[in-house]
């Protein structure tokens, strides 16, 4: 009856959905109730997945997990946390402490994000719960949500070099549908509808192009329309990039293998 908790930024909603839909070993899913779970709950409902939404204090102890399969707990956190790195660190650390008693393993859907989460595995190594964060095959933590779906730092750097000095704004499906909120939280403009101010900031920073990162996931039906709107508003050229889910799938598989292995040994 192993229990894995995923704690993640809403930017990773689609990637988490992909795992939920494609892992037959998952027999029960709990979603922690908060303001940020609405998006993934909607997508789970649309996909026909069964789930139970509970407030944090009602999440059952890991001993109550389904003996016939894996229990997954999904805890989504707000998009704006990255705007203040120390707030991001404080929040993520507090959620790990909160969910550890209910989990055999916790996978964090975050990257370095301002270099505040680089030591989180080490900081929680004393817990009776495995803590993992998204990493590349060489063991380095991914830079951010864009780096994760491009496949890691090497591919990220290749793409940046291919831009040949032209400022490029990357849009995954979740970035595309939430770009107004992200413009505000990034400090580009206090009013995301003030396109003139946002355009001034983009121009000053040298942005000329928007990269549409195709992850192969279609949970956000308005992805293309949002990219085109963004491009038209800021007069950006659109370029297409192929994303990959390999890094995300690999991190999840490693987390699951470590948890299932420990549970098997305990039962023996």
Secondary structure, 3 states (H helix, E strand, C coil): CCEEEEEEEHHHHHHHHHHHHHCCCEEEEEEECCCCCHHHHHHHHHHCCCCEEECHHHCCCHHHCCCCCEEEEEEEECHHHHHCHHHHHHHHHHHHHHHHCCCCEEEEECCCCCCCCCCHHHHCCCCCCEEEECECCCCCECCCHHHHHHCCHHHHHHHHHHCCCCEEEEECHHHHHCHHHHHHHCCCCCCCCCHHHHHHHHHHHCEEEEEEEECCCCCCCCHHHHHHHHHHHHCCEEEEEECCCHHHHHHHHHHHHHHHHHHHHHHC
